[in-house]
Amino acid sequence: MSALVIMVVAFIGYILMYNLYGKFIGQKIFKLSQTATVPSVELEDGMDYVPTKKEVIFGHHFTSIAGTGPIVGPAIAIIWGWVPALIWVFFGSIFMGAVHDFGALIISMRNQGKSVADYTSKYVNARTRFFFFLVVFLELWIVIAIFGLVIAVVFSMYPSSVFPVWCEVAIALYLGHAIYKQGKNILTWSIIAVILMYITVFIGIYIPIKMPVVAGIPATGVWTIILLAYAFIASTLPVTTLLQPRDFINSHQLMIIMVLLMLGVLLSAFGGNLHIVAPAIQTAPAKAPPMWPFLFITIACGAISGFHSLVSSGTSAKQVRYETDSLFVGYGSMLMEGALATLVIIAVSAGIGMGYVTKSGETLMGVAAWTTHYSSWAAAAGLGSKIAAFVNGSANMIASTGLPNSVAVVIMGVFVASFAGTTLDSATRIQRYIVSELFGSLKMNFLTGKYIATFIAVATALALAFATGAGGKGALKLWPLFGAVNQTLAGLVLIIITVYLKTKGGMKWLISGIPAVFMMVMTIWALALNQSKFGTADNTLLQIVNGLILLLAIWIVVEGVIKFMSMKSDS
């Protein structure tokens, strides 16, 4: 099957399923109402609760859930073949991920914008709520620390991306001022902002910025400190100051990137230069874990990701202006991410074959290029390796439009760093909400203020980042746990959605109940395999943390099932 056919069929499928399955869920299952009172209006404070146009909040929501997730997951899972990766992304995003994201969003909106961890007490019990907080805090702790490192790695790999990424922050601040303080037209001025940003991209090519060693701290460590300091400031500002305008710029950037990639696929295919060079199915790649269940753990964003529920019930639920907008924001964003993940699969299964430069400087083409990069699980698993596979494969395809490959590489580097920055911002803000909710429930109100709660969020991430040395790579120690923790959270959230829908009568709960069973089976299976693996390797830290997550997952499942079985549906 050609890459062009895959892209066209998948994109048509996403459009059809949004209009068929998505709207069915919105109208018949959740019964969205245009006149329902929403948290952004009821609790409007100009800081976190701000009624926002659906196009703007879509930009925030999508760029927050996407980050580098739909890039790194498919870029390594392709080692099992492009067919299983594509099937999981397509069907997972439609029937699992979008239901999960949309369900978490609408339930939060019907509970004053509270986080999924907080409203768990209402639908299950207070004990489960506390356990949920532990899982959520652990997930965000790793996310904040690792995404600081991700951006630092991108800056080191593509120094030409540094200047435009930081310029985007300044441009976004002015865009927010122009729109919310001066009443400028948001569409017009956001387009101007994007044009300015791409001017800085071209300038960045000529002024690459390489961070030197500072006080014995290597570049990645320095960048991690700077980025976490930035995250502290960004997450304490009103959403209209930086978060919304930056994410709206990034949403335009996404459209530009996707158009470039689609044109790249189209022109490369018609030019006879684009061929799928990855195997269709490869069940036993060298030194890789078994495809079942790890395919469903490795590809999270793009199919289903627990982190998305934290964005849905964290920042987005506090900004959606009408309940009916939640379908476009929650369900629509997930399908857009599935479309992006589809393009990533094409880039790393076909685009990489258009030219791959080895460490020795040799340029390989076709199957040889793919085989060299994906020679083993270890070879493909590194953070830089995954980013490089996507950036280089995408740049190869975009170059067919006439844009120089060197320029395309910088554009893709800026894209990856910008989206990772959005995830870092949002994760820090959400962790602030989680800390405030947790300490508020414990009657420790002196720890719930936005500055102290944000400090706790950033300080704990900083401690993790530097736990193994000055390079800021401490989060990599816990990174082997992240996939299973993230997907465990997704399964647990689906359980909460299922319990919620049980109260609505009929068999509505099946739309989330079936995905919940599938995800919990896959994640508990993966956690159990990891527990054995960590034990064999005598990795005590990972054994302890993984074992704790496994016990919490089983406990919450049991509590959820007991609650579900004891409930009576409303007729």
N, C-alpha and C positions, 0 to 999 in steps of 0.2 A: 504494500500500500504506500502511496506517495505522501510526502509531508503535506503537500497542498490539499489533498483529499482529507487527510486527518484534520487539518485546521478548519476547513469549510464545514465538514460534517459536524464536528464538535461545536463550533460556534452557532450553527443553526439549531443544534440540539439544546444549547443553553437558552437561546431566545425562546424556543417553543416551550421548554419546561418552566421558564419563569412565568409565561403567560397562561400555562395550563396548571401545573402542579403548584407553583408558587401562589398564584391568585386563588386557587381552590383552598389552600391552607389559610390564607389571609381572610377570605370571605366566609368559608364554611366551618373551619376549625377554630380559629381565634376570633372570628366575628369582629373585625376591626371597625371602629366607629370614628367618623370625622369629628364628632362633637364631644368625644370623651375627654375628660380632664386629664392632662398629661403633666408630669413633674416639671418640665421646663417652664410651664406657665404658672402652675400652682406654687412652685417654690423658687421662682425666678429671683436670682440674686446678683446677676451681672458677673459672677465669678465662675461658677461651675454649671449652674442651671440657667441656660440661655436658649430661648426659642429660636430655632435656626431653620432656614430654608433647606428643603430636603437635598438639593443639589450640593449645598455646602457641607452638610453633615454626612452625606454620602462620601464626599472627598475625605473628610476626617476619618470616618469609619473604615473605609477601604484601605487608606494608606497606613492606618494603625494596625489592622489585622494582617496586612500583607507583609510589610517589612522585607526581610530576606527569606521568610519561611517558604513561600511557594517557589523559591529559587533553589535553596540548599537541599530541600527534601527530594524533589524530583531529580536533581543533579547527582544524587548518590544512588537513589533507588533504581535509576536506569540500569544499574549493573545487573539487575534481575531481568532486564529486557524492557523494551518500550511498550509492549502490549499490556502486561499487568499494571505498569505505572499509569498508562492512559486510562485503562478501565477503572482503576481505583479513583483517579482524579475525576473522571466524568460522572460516574454513578455516585461516588462518595459525596461530591460537592452538591449534587441535586437532592439526594434522598437523606443525607446525613448532615453534612456540614451546614447547608442552608437552613435546614429545620432547626438545628442546634443554635445557630447564631440568631435567627429570627425569633425562636422561642424564648431564648434568654433575654432578648431585647424587649419583647412585648410584656413578659412577666415582670421584668424590672420596672417598666413604665407603669404597670398597674400596681406597683409597690413603692411609689415615691422615688424611683430611680435608685433603689438600694442594690447592692451587689448581690450576685448569685449566692455568695457565701452567707450573706445576711438574711436573705429571704428563705433560706433553707429551713430555718426554725419554724416558719409559718407552715410549710408544706410537709415537713418530716418531723423534726423535733429539735430542741435546743442543743442536745448533745451532738447531733449530726452537724449542726451549724458550726460548732467549735472545731470539729474535725475537718470540716470543709475549709475553714479559715487556715488551718495548718497546711493543707494541700495548696491552696491558693497563694499563701505567703511564700511557700517554698518555690512554687513555679515562678512568681514574679521576682523573687530574689535572684534566681538563676538568670531570668530574662534580662533584667537590668544590667547585671554584671557582664553577661555574655554579649549583649548588643553594644555595650561600650567597646568591647574588644573587637567585635565585627567591624565597626566603623573604623577603629584604629588599624585593623588589618587592611581594609579597603584603601585607607589613606596611604599606607605603606606600599601597597601593590600598585596603586594608581595615584601618585602624588599630584597629578594634574587635576584631580577631582577635589582637592582640598579647598582651593580658592572659591570655586563656584558653590560648594556646599555651604560654606560659611557666609558667602554673599547672599545666599537664599534666605538666611535668617534675617538679615538686615532688610531685604526686600519685603519679606513677609511682615515684619514689624511696621513698615511704612504702609503696606497694603491694608493691614488691619486698621491703622489710623485713618487712612483715606476713606475706607468704607464705613466704619462705625463712628468716627468723629466728624468727618466732613461730608458724609452722605453720598459718596461717589458710587457710581454704578458698579456692582460687584463683578459682573461678567467682563465688562470693558477693562476695568483696572486689573483684574486677575490675568487677563490675556497680556496686558502690558507688562505685568510682573513676570510672566513666563518668558516673554521675549527678552526682558532684561536678564533673566537668569541664564538663558542660553547664550547671550552675549558674554556673560562671565565664563561660561563653559569654554568658549573659544579663546578667551583671554587666558584661562587656566592652562591651556595647552602650552603656552609660551612662558608661564611662570609656575612650574611645578614646585610644590612646597614639600620639602623633606624635613621631618622633625629630627633634630639632633638628640644625642644623649644629653640629658639634663641632670646634674647632680648624681650621676651614676645610674639614673633611671632610663632604660631604653625607650625608643620611640613609642612602642605600643603602650607602655606604662604611662608615659607623659600624656598621650592622647586620651587614655582611659580616664585619667584624673580630670583633664579639661572637659571631657564629654559628660562625666558625672556631675561636675560643677554646673555645667550648662543645663543638665537635666533638672537639677535642683531649682535653678532660676525659672526655667521654662514651665515647670509643673506648679509653681506658685503664682504665676501670672493668670489673669482672667483669660478664659478660652478665646475671647475675641481679640486679644492682643497678639498672640503668636500661634497658638495651636490651630485655630480655624483657618486663618489666612495662609499659613504654611502648608497645611494639608490640602487646601483648595488649589494652591500652586502645584502641589505634588499630584493631585488628581488630574490636572491638565498635562503634567509631565507624563503620567501614566498613559493617557490617550495618545500622546505623541509617540511614546516608545512602542505602544502596541501597534499603531499605524505603521511605524517604521519596520517593526518585525513582520507584520503581515505583508507589507510591500516586499520586504526582503524574501519571505517565503515564496510569494507569488513570482517575483522576477527571477529568483534563483532557480525555481522549479521550471519555469518556461525556458530559462537559459540552459537547462540541462545540467546545472552544477550542483543541485541539491538532491541528495539521495540519503535514505536512512541507512546508516552504517552500523548502528547498534543491533544486536541480536533481538529477534522478536521476543523470545523467552530464553532465559538462562537460569535454570533452577539451582545450580550449584557453582556460582562464581568462586574464585580462589579466596579462601579464608573469610568468606562472608557468612553471616548468620543465616538461618533458614528463612526463605521468603515468607512462609507462614510461621509466625504472625508478624515478622518484622517489617514487611512491606507497609503494613497499615500503621506502623509506629514511625517509620522513617519518613513517609509522606504524610504530613499533618496538614499544614497550611496548603490549600489547594484542593483538599478533600474534606477534612474535618480537623479542627484544632480547638482544644480546650481554652487556649489563650483568647480566642475570639469571644467566648462568653464573658470574659472579664472586661473586654472593650464594650461589648453590647450592654452589659449591666453596670459598667463603670462610667465612662464618659458619654457614650452615645445616648443612653436612656435619659440623660439629663439635658439633652439638646434637641431631640426630635420634637418638632412643633405640633404635629398632628399624629394621632395614632395610626392613621392610614398611611403615613409616610414611612412607617416602620418596615413595611414589606420591601419597598425600594431600597431602604438603607440596609436592613438585615439580610433578607433573602437575596436581593440583587447584588450586594457587595460580594457575597460568597460565590455566586456564579461568575462574577467578573474575575475573582481570584482563581476560579477553576480555569477560566479562559487564559489567564496569565500563566498558570502552571502548565497548560497545554502547549503554549508557545515555548516554555522552558524545556519541556520534553523534546520538542522539535529541535531546539537549539543544541541540546546535548546529545541527541541521537542522530542528527543529520548535519546541523551547522558546523559542528566540530570537525566533520570530515572534509570541509572545504579548505582546511589549512590549520595545522597544529604544530607549533614550534616547541620542540623538546628543550630540556635544560641544557643540552649540548649545542643547541642552535640549529639542529636539523629540522626541516619542515616536512611533516608527514601529511598525507592525504588519505581520504577514504577510510576503509576499515582499519588500516594501520594506525591512523590517528586516534580513532576511538579505542582500539585495543591497547595502545600504549598508555593512554590516560587512565583507562579502566582495567589495568592489568591485574589488579587485585583489590579487595575491599580496603586494605590499608592505603593503597596508592590513591584511591578516590575519596577517602573519608576525611581528609584534612580540610579545614575551613577554607584555606586559600585555594585548594584544589577544586572545591565545589564552585566557589565564586568564579574562578578562572574559566572553568568549563562553560559556564553560562555566558560570561562576558565575551569570551573569545568566539564561541559559537554564534552568539547573537551579532557580534561585530562583523563576522564573516558574511552573514546573511544581509545585514544592513548595507554592507559595502557594495552589494549588487545594485543599490539605488543610485550609485555614483558618489556617495559620501565616502571620503577616505577612511580606510580601516582605522588609522590612528585616531581620527576624530570620533568614529563610532565607539571605539574602546573607552574614550573619555566620557562620552555621553552615557554609556552603560555603567561605568564606574560611578558617576554622579547619581544615576538612577538608584543603584543599589545602596549607596551611602545615604541618600536622601530618605529613602523608605525605611532604612534601619534607624535613622535619626527620629523619624516619626514614631516608630515603635518604642524607642527608648523614652521619648517624651511621654507618650501615653501610658506606658508601663509604670513609670515613676509616679505619675499623677494617680493612677489606679491603686498603686501600692499605698499611696497616701490615704486614699479612701478606705482601704482595707485596714490599715493601722488605726485610723480614726474610729472606724466602726468597732473594731476589736476592743480597743481600750475604752471606748465609750460604753460597751456592754459590760466591761469589768469595773465600771464606775471610776476609771482613772482619767478623768476629763482633762487633767493638766497635760496629757500626752496626745490630745486629739486636735490641737490647733494645727493649721496648715503648715506652719514652718517647722514645728517640732516633729510632726508626723512625716513630713517630707525629709527632714534630716535623718530620721530613723530609716526611711526607705533607702536613701542614698548611702548613708554610713554603713549599713549592713551589706549593701552591694559592693561598696569600696573594700570592705574587709574581706569579702569573698574573692574579689578580683586580685587582691595582693596577698592572698593567703599562701601562695607558693613562690613569691618573689616579686621583684620590682617590675617584671614584664607585664603585670596586670592580667595574667592568664589563669588565675586561680579558679575561675568558673569552669574551665575545661576539666577540672577534677570531677565536678558533678555533672558535666555535660552528658556523659553516657546515660544518665538517668532521665534527662529532660524529655526525650521522646515518649517514654512510657508514662512519666508523670503527666505530661501534657495531654496524652490521649486518655489516661485514666480520668482526668478532669472532664474531658469531653463526654465520656461515658456517664460520669456521675451527674453532669448537668442534664444530659438526656433523661436520666432517671427522675430528676426534679421536674422536668417538663412533662414527663409521663404522669407523674403523680398529680400535677396541676390539671392536666387534661382529663384525668379520671373523674374529677369533680364536675366536668362539663357535660357528662352524659354520653351514652352511646359508646362507640368504639373509636372515638377520636384519638385516644391515647396510643393507638397502634402506630401512628405516623412517627412517633418518637420512641415508642416502646421497642419496636423491632430493631432500629438502629442502636438503642441503648444496650440490648442483649448482645448484639454483634460486637460493639466496641468494648464492653466489659470482658467478654470472652477473650478477645484479642489482647487487651492490655494486661489482664491478670495472667494470661499465658506468657506474655513477654516478660512481665515482672518476675514470674517464677523461673523462667529460663535465665534471666539476668542474675537472679539470686544464686543460682547454681554456678553460673559463670564467674561471678565475683568471689564466690567461695573457693572455687578451684584456683583462682589467681591470688588468693589470700589478700584481697583488697577489703580490709575491714571497714573502712569508711563507707564505701559504696554498698557493702553488705548491710550495714546498719541502716543507712538512709533508705535503700531500696526495700529492705525488710519492713521498715516503718510504713512506707507508702503502700506496700502490698497489704499489710494488716488494716490500714485505714480504708483502702479501697474495698476490701472484703466486708469490713464493718459497715461502711456506708451503704453498700449494696444490700446487705442483710436488713439494715434499718429501713431502706427504701422499699424493699419487697414487703416487709411486715406492714409498713404504712399503707402501701398500695392494696394489699389483700384485705386490710381492715376497713378500707374506705367504701362508702356507698356513693354511687354516681347520682348526680342530680338528673332527673328525667326532664 
